[in-house]
Amino acid sequence: MAGYKLSAALLNRKKAPGKVTDGMALSFIRNKDGSLTAWQRVKRSGKDADIKVASLAGEVTADWLQDVRSKAYAIKTSGDSSSGAMTFQGAWEKFYKAITGAENSKWSPRTAKQAEARVLNWLSPTGLWSMPLTEIRSGDIEAALADAKARLPKMAPKLLALIARVISYAAHDLDLDANAAKTLRDRWKATEKPVKMDKLPAITDWAGLGRLLNAIEHSSLYLTTRIALLLQAYTAQRSGEVAGARWDEFVFHDDGTATWTIPRSRMKVSDWNAKPYHQVIKLPAEAANLVRRLPKTTDFLFVPRHGEADCITVEAFSMSFQRLGFRGVAVPHGWRSALKTLANDAADSDGRPLFSQRWVEDVLDHTVRGVEGHYTRAQAEQGMARVLTWWAKELDKSKGTSLRQKCAAA
């Protein structure tokens, strides 16, 4: 299936009256009055017929061109554009609104724009764009990616992963038996040679963690960034979950602790219908005192010093580690590796483990299979609180000076 070949800029440059073709029997005619009309040629009763799709008096935009192509394809294929069925285009628009929303800081504006450019450049010109999600099969996706696979082989897997995420996000509104993109991705992976992946650098000894904490506390980083890094250290949560933290997610208690309820929409999950729908963490006093030090100026805890974003981005965490001199030594995600390693090794004087594996995995929001996966949520939350209380005290010891004492003195 031939792809589209015109861009908004090319159409705007054509000022003289006349006709240009875009591919898939879609054409644009520049009228004498300067307006532009889009026509789709179709077969009706064995004869060719041109059907008017849209007209425009002003400048052509990428969004208008994309909308015209979607309508033209629906006309050409007698699609379900009027039946209310969600197409891939509709699913993408819904997904894009979610990843650029204020509650989802896992996608920085730059990353979201990059994903949008890839989708518009490579997928919007294909038949997949206007196809109802319930009718999409792996063969349809493979056909849509054929051009990318031939011209830029490394782009096709990225597009496939993006398609899978879009379909997964929209699945809760539809009756989908399976994600066709995931099926195709599994098939592609089965034919690829295994690639050895290097693990993310992480510090997993107390002395090293103490040096990292001291470097953060005594750095010249912006106060908001420092506290965000320290909150991540004391909770071992992912950067996106910390970056997008809101004040209404925290409840402070009289004993100095606090409860942080993280909505699952901001968490790293493969299933958007996963239960529970949020993560409840009881913050030790060390972490609760950090949050109390922040000024409450907006709905978000961590407001950037400059820029248009409502909250800091995940890139701020990685860049801060590099500025502190830990490039290649540790990354923000390394706090999770450290907690899992040290908590699983922790034992009492008799050599018995201090914590259940389930408690540690629940702090990290990992899935545990087997008997421990059937523990009640109340038991898990109590265990999580024990792990984080122990973790905070051990981190304090690793620095040599109690953060709790420093906060109380301040």
C-alpha positions as CSV (number, residue, x, y, z in Angstrom):
1,M,0.0,0.0,0.0
2,A,1.5,3.3,-1.1
3,G,2.1,5.9,1.6
4,Y,1.3,9.6,1.5
5,K,4.0,12.0,0.2
6,L,2.9,15.5,0.8
7,S,3.5,17.7,3.9
8,A,1.8,20.8,5.2
9,A,4.7,22.9,4.1
10,L,4.6,21.6,0.5
11,L,0.9,22.3,0.3
12,N,1.3,25.8,1.6
13,R,4.0,26.5,-1.0
14,K,1.7,25.5,-3.9
15,K,-0.1,28.8,-4.4
16,A,-1.0,28.4,-8.1
17,P,-4.4,26.8,-9.0
18,G,-4.0,23.1,-9.8
19,K,-4.0,19.6,-8.5
20,V,-1.5,17.6,-6.5
21,T,-1.8,14.0,-5.5
22,D,-0.9,12.7,-2.0
23,G,-1.1,8.9,-2.5
24,M,-3.9,6.3,-1.8
25,A,-6.0,8.2,-4.4
26,L,-6.2,11.3,-2.3
27,S,-5.7,14.6,-4.0
28,F,-5.6,18.3,-3.2
29,I,-6.8,21.1,-5.5
30,R,-5.8,24.7,-5.1
31,N,-8.8,26.8,-6.2
32,K,-8.6,30.2,-7.9
33,D,-9.7,31.9,-4.7
34,G,-6.7,30.4,-2.9
35,S,-8.6,27.8,-0.9
36,L,-7.6,24.2,-0.8
37,T,-10.0,21.2,-1.3
38,A,-9.2,17.6,-0.6
39,W,-10.8,14.8,-2.8
40,Q,-10.8,11.1,-2.3
41,R,-11.2,8.8,-5.4
42,V,-13.2,5.7,-4.7
43,K,-14.9,2.9,-6.7
44,R,-18.7,3.1,-6.7
45,S,-20.6,0.5,-8.8
46,G,-17.5,-0.2,-10.8
47,K,-16.8,3.5,-11.6
48,D,-14.4,6.0,-10.2
49,A,-15.9,8.8,-8.2
50,D,-14.3,11.7,-6.4
51,I,-15.7,12.5,-3.0
52,K,-15.0,15.8,-1.3
53,V,-13.3,15.3,2.1
54,A,-12.6,18.8,3.4
55,S,-11.8,22.3,2.3
56,L,-9.6,25.0,3.9
57,A,-9.2,28.7,3.3
58,G,-6.1,29.4,5.4
59,E,-2.8,27.8,6.0
60,V,-2.4,24.0,6.1
61,T,-1.4,22.6,9.4
62,A,-0.1,19.1,10.2
63,D,-3.2,18.4,12.4
64,W,-5.5,19.4,9.5
65,L,-3.6,17.2,7.0
66,Q,-3.7,14.3,9.4
67,D,-7.4,14.7,10.0
68,V,-8.1,14.8,6.2
69,R,-6.1,11.6,5.6
70,S,-8.0,9.9,8.4
71,K,-11.4,10.9,6.9
72,A,-10.2,10.0,3.4
73,Y,-9.1,6.5,4.4
74,A,-12.5,6.0,6.2
75,I,-14.3,7.0,2.9
76,K,-12.0,4.8,0.8
77,T,-12.5,1.7,2.9
78,S,-16.1,2.4,3.9
79,G,-14.8,2.4,7.4
80,D,-16.6,2.8,10.7
81,S,-15.9,6.5,11.2
82,S,-19.5,7.1,12.0
83,S,-20.1,4.0,14.1
84,G,-18.3,5.2,17.2
85,A,-15.7,2.5,17.0
86,M,-12.3,3.6,18.5
87,T,-9.7,3.7,15.8
88,F,-5.9,3.7,16.3
89,Q,-5.9,7.4,15.8
90,G,-8.4,7.9,18.5
91,A,-6.5,5.6,20.8
92,W,-3.3,7.5,20.1
93,E,-4.9,10.9,20.8
94,K,-6.2,9.6,24.1
95,F,-2.8,8.1,25.0
96,Y,-1.0,11.3,24.1
97,K,-3.3,13.4,26.3
98,A,-2.5,11.0,29.2
99,I,1.3,11.1,28.8
100,T,1.4,14.9,28.5
101,G,-1.0,15.4,31.4
102,A,0.3,17.0,34.6
103,E,-0.3,13.7,36.5
104,N,2.1,11.7,34.4
105,S,5.6,13.0,34.7
106,K,7.2,9.8,33.4
107,W,7.1,11.4,29.9
108,S,9.0,14.6,29.6
109,P,7.7,17.1,27.0
110,R,10.7,16.3,24.8
111,T,10.0,12.5,25.0
112,A,6.3,13.0,24.3
113,K,7.0,15.3,21.3
114,Q,9.5,12.7,20.0
115,A,6.9,10.0,20.2
116,E,4.3,12.2,18.5
117,A,6.7,13.0,15.6
118,R,7.3,9.3,15.1
119,V,3.7,8.4,15.1
120,L,2.7,11.2,12.7
121,N,5.6,10.6,10.3
122,W,5.4,6.8,10.2
123,L,2.0,5.6,11.2
124,S,-0.5,8.3,10.2
125,P,0.1,7.8,6.5
126,T,-0.8,4.1,6.8
127,G,-4.0,2.2,6.9
128,L,-3.5,1.3,10.5
129,W,-4.3,4.9,11.4
130,S,-8.0,4.7,10.8
131,M,-8.5,1.0,11.6
132,P,-10.7,0.2,14.5
133,L,-8.7,-1.3,17.4
134,T,-10.9,-4.3,17.6
135,E,-10.1,-5.2,14.0
136,I,-6.3,-4.8,14.2
137,R,-4.3,-7.9,13.8
138,S,-0.5,-8.4,13.9
139,G,-0.4,-8.6,10.1
140,D,-2.0,-5.1,9.8
141,I,0.7,-3.7,12.1
142,E,3.5,-5.5,10.3
143,A,2.2,-4.0,7.0
144,A,2.1,-0.5,8.5
145,L,5.7,-0.9,9.7
146,A,7.0,-2.3,6.4
147,D,8.3,1.1,5.2
148,A,10.0,1.9,8.5
149,K,11.6,-1.6,8.6
150,A,13.0,-1.2,5.1
151,R,14.3,2.4,5.4
152,L,15.2,2.6,9.1
153,P,15.4,-0.9,10.7
154,K,16.0,0.5,14.2
155,M,12.9,2.6,14.0
156,A,10.5,-0.2,13.5
157,P,10.9,-1.9,16.9
158,K,10.5,1.5,18.6
159,L,7.3,2.1,16.7
160,L,6.1,-1.4,17.5
161,A,6.7,-0.8,21.2
162,L,4.8,2.5,21.0
163,I,1.8,0.8,19.2
164,A,1.7,-1.8,22.0
165,R,1.6,0.8,24.7
166,V,-1.2,2.7,22.9
167,I,-3.3,-0.4,22.5
168,S,-2.7,-1.5,26.1
169,Y,-3.8,1.9,27.4
170,A,-7.0,1.9,25.4
171,A,-7.8,-1.8,26.2
172,H,-9.9,-1.0,29.3
173,D,-12.4,0.7,27.0
174,L,-12.6,-2.1,24.5
175,D,-13.2,-5.8,24.4
176,L,-9.8,-6.9,23.1
177,D,-8.8,-10.5,23.3
178,A,-5.1,-9.8,22.8
179,N,-2.7,-7.0,22.0
180,A,-1.8,-7.7,18.4
181,A,1.3,-5.4,18.8
182,K,2.6,-7.5,21.7
183,T,2.1,-10.7,19.7
184,L,4.1,-9.3,16.8
185,R,6.8,-8.0,19.1
186,D,7.2,-11.5,20.6
187,R,7.5,-13.0,17.2
188,W,10.1,-10.4,16.2
189,K,12.1,-11.1,19.3
190,A,12.0,-14.8,18.7
191,T,13.9,-14.3,15.4
192,E,16.4,-11.8,16.8
193,K,19.8,-12.7,18.2
194,P,20.0,-12.2,22.0
195,V,21.7,-9.0,23.0
196,K,23.6,-8.9,26.3
197,M,22.4,-5.9,28.3
198,D,24.6,-4.1,30.8
199,K,23.0,-3.6,34.2
200,L,22.4,-0.1,35.4
201,P,25.2,1.1,37.7
202,A,24.2,1.1,41.3
203,I,25.9,1.4,44.7
204,T,25.0,-1.5,47.0
205,D,27.2,-1.0,50.1
206,W,26.4,1.3,53.1
207,A,29.6,3.3,52.9
208,G,29.0,4.1,49.2
209,L,25.4,5.1,49.9
210,G,26.5,7.3,52.7
211,R,28.9,9.2,50.4
212,L,26.1,9.6,47.8
213,L,23.6,10.9,50.4
214,N,26.2,13.4,51.8
215,A,27.0,14.6,48.2
216,I,23.3,15.3,47.6
217,E,22.7,17.1,50.9
218,H,25.8,19.3,50.7
219,S,25.5,20.0,47.0
220,S,24.6,23.4,45.4
221,L,21.6,21.8,43.6
222,Y,18.3,23.7,43.8
223,L,16.5,22.9,47.1
224,T,13.5,21.3,45.4
225,T,15.8,19.0,43.4
226,R,17.8,18.0,46.5
227,I,14.7,17.1,48.4
228,A,13.3,15.1,45.5
229,L,16.6,13.1,45.3
230,L,16.5,12.5,49.0
231,L,12.8,11.5,49.0
232,Q,13.6,8.9,46.3
233,A,16.6,7.7,48.4
234,Y,14.4,7.1,51.5
235,T,11.5,5.5,49.6
236,A,13.3,3.7,46.7
237,Q,10.5,4.8,44.3
238,R,10.9,5.4,40.6
239,S,11.9,8.9,39.4
240,G,8.6,9.4,37.6
241,E,6.6,8.6,40.7
242,V,8.6,11.1,42.8
243,A,8.8,13.8,40.2
244,G,5.0,14.0,39.8
245,A,4.2,13.9,43.6
246,R,1.2,16.0,44.6
247,W,0.4,17.5,48.0
248,D,-3.0,15.8,48.1
249,E,-1.3,12.4,48.0
250,F,0.3,12.9,51.4
251,V,-1.3,12.6,54.8
252,F,0.9,13.7,57.8
253,H,0.5,12.0,61.2
254,D,1.1,13.2,64.7
255,D,4.0,10.7,65.3
256,G,6.1,12.5,62.6
257,T,5.4,9.9,59.9
258,A,3.3,10.4,56.7
259,T,1.3,8.3,54.3
260,W,2.0,8.7,50.6
261,T,-0.6,7.3,48.2
262,I,0.8,7.0,44.6
263,P,-1.9,6.7,41.9
264,R,-1.2,3.8,39.5
265,S,-1.6,6.1,36.5
266,R,1.9,7.5,37.4
267,M,3.5,4.1,38.1
268,K,5.3,1.7,35.8
269,V,2.8,-0.9,35.0
270,S,2.2,-3.1,31.9
271,D,-1.5,-3.5,32.7
272,W,-3.5,-0.2,33.1
273,N,-6.2,-2.2,34.9
274,A,-3.8,-3.6,37.5
275,K,-4.9,-3.8,41.1
276,P,-4.6,-2.2,43.5
277,Y,-5.1,1.1,41.7
278,H,-2.6,2.9,43.9
279,Q,0.5,2.3,46.0
280,V,0.2,3.2,49.7
281,I,3.5,3.9,51.4
282,K,4.0,4.8,55.1
283,L,6.9,7.3,55.1
284,P,9.4,7.1,58.0
285,A,9.9,10.3,59.9
286,E,13.1,11.0,57.9
287,A,11.2,11.1,54.6
288,A,8.2,12.9,56.1
289,N,10.4,15.7,57.4
290,L,11.9,16.2,54.0
291,V,8.5,16.8,52.5
292,R,7.6,19.2,55.3
293,R,10.6,21.4,54.3
294,L,9.1,22.2,50.9
295,P,7.1,25.4,50.3
296,K,3.5,24.6,49.2
297,T,3.1,26.9,46.2
298,T,1.3,24.7,43.7
299,D,-0.4,21.3,43.6
300,F,3.0,19.7,43.0
301,L,5.7,19.2,45.5
302,F,8.6,19.6,43.2
303,V,8.2,22.7,41.1
304,P,11.0,23.4,38.6
305,R,13.1,26.5,39.1
306,H,12.7,27.5,35.4
307,G,10.6,26.2,32.5
308,E,7.0,25.7,31.6
309,A,6.5,22.2,33.2
310,D,4.3,21.9,36.2
311,C,6.8,19.7,38.0
312,I,10.4,18.6,37.5
313,T,11.1,15.9,35.0
314,V,12.8,12.5,35.3
315,E,15.8,13.9,33.4
316,A,16.5,16.2,36.3
317,F,17.3,13.2,38.5
318,S,19.8,11.7,36.1
319,M,21.4,15.0,35.3
320,S,21.8,15.8,39.0
321,F,23.7,12.5,39.6
322,Q,26.1,13.5,36.7
323,R,26.6,16.9,38.2
324,L,27.5,15.3,41.5
325,G,30.2,13.3,39.9
326,F,28.5,9.9,39.9
327,R,28.4,9.3,36.1
328,G,28.9,5.6,35.5
329,V,28.9,4.9,39.2
330,A,25.2,5.2,40.2
331,V,21.9,6.3,38.7
332,P,18.7,7.3,40.5
333,H,17.2,3.8,39.8
334,G,20.1,2.4,41.7
335,W,18.3,3.1,45.1
336,R,15.9,0.3,44.2
337,S,18.8,-2.1,43.5
338,A,20.4,-1.1,46.8
339,L,17.3,-1.6,48.9
340,K,16.5,-5.0,47.4
341,T,20.1,-6.2,47.8
342,L,20.6,-5.0,51.4
343,A,17.1,-5.7,52.7
344,N,17.2,-9.3,51.4
345,D,20.6,-9.7,53.0
346,A,19.5,-8.2,56.4
347,A,19.4,-10.8,59.2
348,D,19.0,-10.8,63.0
349,S,21.7,-12.0,65.4
350,D,20.6,-15.6,64.8
351,G,21.0,-15.3,61.1
352,R,17.3,-15.2,60.3
353,P,16.0,-12.8,57.6
354,L,14.6,-9.6,58.9
355,F,12.0,-9.3,56.2
356,S,9.8,-11.3,54.0
357,Q,10.6,-11.2,50.3
358,R,7.1,-10.0,49.7
359,W,7.6,-6.9,51.8
360,V,10.6,-5.8,49.9
361,E,9.0,-6.5,46.5
362,D,5.9,-4.6,47.6
363,V,8.0,-1.5,48.4
364,L,9.4,-1.7,44.9
365,D,5.9,-2.5,43.4
366,H,7.1,-5.8,41.9
367,T,4.9,-8.8,41.4
368,V,5.6,-11.8,43.6
369,R,4.4,-15.2,42.6
370,G,3.6,-18.2,44.7
371,V,2.3,-18.3,48.3
372,E,3.6,-14.9,49.3
373,G,1.6,-13.4,46.5
374,H,-1.6,-14.2,48.4
375,Y,-0.8,-12.2,51.5
376,T,-3.5,-9.6,52.5
377,R,-2.9,-6.0,51.6
378,A,-2.9,-5.0,55.2
379,Q,-0.1,-7.4,56.0
380,A,1.9,-6.2,53.0
381,E,1.5,-2.5,54.1
382,Q,2.7,-3.3,57.6
383,G,5.7,-5.2,56.2
384,M,6.5,-2.3,53.8
385,A,6.5,0.1,56.7
386,R,8.9,-2.1,58.6
387,V,11.3,-2.3,55.6
388,L,11.2,1.5,55.0
389,T,11.7,2.4,58.7
390,W,14.8,0.1,58.8
391,W,16.0,1.4,55.5
392,A,15.8,5.1,56.7
393,K,17.7,4.4,59.9
394,E,20.4,2.5,58.1
395,L,20.8,5.3,55.6
396,D,21.1,7.7,58.5
397,K,23.9,5.6,60.0
398,S,25.7,5.4,56.7
399,K,26.0,9.2,56.6
400,G,27.3,9.4,60.2
401,T,24.8,12.1,61.1
402,S,21.1,11.6,61.7
403,L,19.0,13.5,59.2
404,R,16.2,13.4,61.7
405,Q,18.3,15.3,64.2
406,K,19.3,17.9,61.6
407,C,15.7,18.5,60.5
408,A,14.5,18.8,64.2
409,A,17.3,21.3,64.8
410,A,16.2,23.3,61.7
